[in-house]
Amino acid sequence: MVSVINSIDTAHEDMIHDAQLDYYGTKLATCSSDRCIKLFDVTGGQQTLITQLRGHEGPVWQLSWAHPTFGNMLASCGYDRKVIIWKETNGTWGKLYEYPHHDSSVNSVSFAPHQYGLMLACGSSDGSISIISSTGDGTWDTKKINNAHTIGCNAVSWAPATPPNALFDAQSGQQQTLKKLVSGGCDFLVKIWIEDNGQWIEDQKLEGHSDWVRDVAWAPSTGLPKSVIASCSQDCRVIIWTNDGVSNTWNSKTLHKFEDVVWHLSWNTSGNILAVSGGDNKVTLWKENLEGQWVCISEVNKGQGQISDKPASG
Amino acid sequence: MATTSERESEIFCLPVLQQRHVGLSCVWGLGKQLHVYQTQTPPRIVAEKKHITDIPKVDNQEIFDVQWNAEMHDVSRKLVNETHNIFVMLQGQVKSLSDTTLYKQLRKASKQYRAVLKACSLELMQIADLCEDEAHKLKYEQYIQEFEMVQLIWSLCEIIFIDIHPGGLILTPLLDWLRWHFQEGKQKAMEVSQAEQPCSHAHYWESIYRLLLQGSVDNVRKLLALHIHSSSDPFTSVDELLSKMPQWTYQRAQSVAEYEMKWRHWREECIRRYEAGEFAAYTQLETIVQILCGDDAVFREMKDHCETWYHLLVSKLFYQNPTVRLTDLTFDIKPCQAVYSLPSENFPELDNILQAALEFDIHQVIKESCSFLSSRSWWFVSHLADVLHHCGQLDPQKLPFGSNLREYLLLEYATALMSHKSLWQVGVDYLDFCPVFGRAYLESYIEHIPLDSEGKAHKILHLCQERDFTAQAQSICKVMGMRCLQQERLGSALSWFLKSKDAIVIKQVTDRFLTEYCEQGKFSHLDLIDHLGPSMLITNSLTFLGKYREFHSLYNSGDISAASSLLLSLISSRLAPKTFWMTMLMDVLPLLELSQVVLDVQKTYEVMYCLEELQRDSTDNYKNLADSELDKLQCLRKALAKNLSRAIIEEGSVKLVS
């Protein structure tokens, strides 16, 4: 049974492009074409504005929260080609670092699993992906993957950190954390990148879409050795890519062909439900059923009329 | 092979207007929560490329917090908590008990679950009675109805799948089931028997019929005895028939065949008396005897007293075919359903579930139950499936999604609890018993539980340690440590970081401690530092901290020689961070001013070397040393020189030219 618990009036002056909840679900960050990033405290069903962050000179496209071990930290990217990392120190939010080295709008930003330290990836319309990292002493290191996607890169997403005992280098007997990243671009491709000896190289090229890929999301690990990636495209389809964890091949399955372009998708915490939002003005939730088929379990539509009565608290 | 639980997709409408180029997007919250907001479609960049110029304007950029299964009123919470204990105990028994004892426990667990359901139901009724608000009252009544339905289904499933008595008759427990869930007959009978003239009470005959249809023969006889004409022939005849009705009991160890024969004889007697016209004087008595004879037509007349087809089914079979086997029940289902034109009340799903149970189709029961009662059904379906699974009634096969049906349902239930602010702990226990996915799910969810307080953090940390979630445990310690550090609570930060065993963050804290000492001249958390124990060795700076503190305690206790050797070994080992050297060198000063020579020549040279290194470093970045510090170094230099001379004299290490 679905119910709207409450609504938060963000008072943004222009359209919102992204909203992200922090790790613990206590803070909501929103960004908009009005160049502002707003932070709200959403604990206990209440929502109060914490602060507004201004720093971008154009619409802000996406946000990403860092893991709480780094304190309260948020990254944003926008039309002004900048990636800005914001941090809260002693109760005030301010710019920690600004990365201006893209030639075109930065469309996507995502913090890496915290096991890799302070690291994030961002994809830009100039076709490149930057991986920015810091050891915490104030210096920042960047690695760029140039021409990751011709025409432009629209989305980046990190693979979950491999569990500690999963990967063993047989020769050296040492454990390795294999950093993996997936990106989607205007070349209709979904690509997987791996860090090898400090350099990022292309590991896989997944073909299946017939138009620009708008969003990619690597599913959180579910305990099985397989990996799952979801991608959506202007060809109105969402494709689920699976790798069994043993071989190098990725199988694809079209989740559904929608009536209109699919712009955005995201996985829930346990990686078993996918939320899809598209031009058909709906948000749909998809879940793998007992047979391993993806079925739609819920839909949020637009409808006219009054806001439904808030349910009585027992 | 079970087919999927084909839930209809739930559609929910947000109260926003349709607008050109304005679509919906969302972000996940905790558990089954989405934050949905309106956004520009296509996104601005694409719109520009496509020259879509009419940029939409939305008046209130709101974000809607949409949740599933959010309502968890007090009684639901009680249900969750109490059944949690039963569940955990059962899983333990599954591991440790043999088959036969296990089956006994499973039956017991099933009854315990039902008892909790009943208790919750009663509590809800009390609350509803006291409730004054109409809307709330309606809601409570809805919950009560749902609880009643769940109990109805569960008790039937218990009879058919769990509490099986191979040598027994299925109708015996089914009649009990009827009596338990259809209380109207009993209630009316009470009313009637308390009236002044029972037989003229409006409900007299009705209550007799109802009780008879449930096989409550003794009560029927009592009611008949209240009739004014109860001593007349027809009445005594009926009474006799009723008293002679064969009873099935386990004690007499009669076989089914024997019982059937007895029943046939008895029924022939009923038919004979009926055809002899013994009851012609009273149509109601005739009806009673027709029922006893198992006459088809009369049961159709009785449909209102049965209320539902399943009641009718049991009642009819009791009088027509009392030794019917479970597997043969299905044949009579359709005819009984045909008697009733409409499905029972508004819940055709309930009918389907009960039918599936009576047809012994367990997977259909589960499938139908999943879509029935939507949110509340997860409790019911998952616990029932768990019991059935352990009874061996569920197909244990691994399904394409990766695990079996039981686990699939338990995961649904547990994940719904994980986002609840206090019931997440219950969710943890359930995930522990999901062998394939439980661990990974738990790892993901545990990281997102807000660490509201030290107490909660310790609780979650303990959970992680119990399950060897080393990565999550470390993460929690680091987060808590960071928070303490931000609040300048160095001691707490250090103890959290020590638990995390992460050398880098520990170094951060110890450096802070040392800075604090430099600034304030004392340590703030002596207890902690004194009792570091083996964790001292995790990083150099921590070892240094511990040893430096030891130096202080030695010095303060008067053990100058030990203190000074310790200090000197600390200086020469270069264990301390450079920033601290100044302080340490200054610590040497009082040692040089003692009457006895504490530092020998070698050691004095070492200190001098150290001093030179420090000065050299600082001249490279000479802005680091303030004037006062330069003065201090001068003092030290003088003292060292003086000490050197004294030491040389004492040691006689330099040959004096006479």
Interface residues (C-beta under 8 A of the other chain):
Chain A: M1 V2 S3 V4 I5 N6 S7 I8 D9 T10 A11 H12 D14 M15 I16 H17 D18 A19 Q20 L21 Y23 Y24 G25 T26 L28 T30 S32 S33 V42 T43 P59 W61 H67 P68 T69 F70 G71 Y79 T89 N90 S105 N107 H114 Q115 S125 G136 P163 P164 P220 S221 T222 G223 L224 V261 W263 H264 S266 W267 N268 T269 S270 G271 N272 A275 S277 G278 G279 D280 N281 K282 V283 T284 L285 E288 N289 L290 E291 G292 Q293 V295 C296 I297 S298 E299 V300 N301 K302 G303 Q304 G305 Q306 I307 S308 P311 A312 S313 G314
Chain B: A2 T3 T4 S5 E6 R7 S9 E10 I11 F12 C13 L14 P15 V16 L17 Q18 V22 G23 L24 S25 C26 V27 W28 G29 L30 G31 K32 Q33 L34 H35 V36 Y37 Q38 T39 Q40 T41 P42 P43 R44 I45 I55 P56 V58 N60 Q61 E62 I63 F64 D65 V66 Q67 W68 N69 A70 E71 M72 H73 D74 V75 S76 D133 A135 H136 K139 S374 S375 L399 P400 F401 G402 L405 Y408 L411 T415 M418 S419 V436 F437 G438 R439 A440 Y441 E443 S444 Y445 E447 H448 I449 P450 L451 T470 A471 S475 K478 V479 M482 Q486 I504
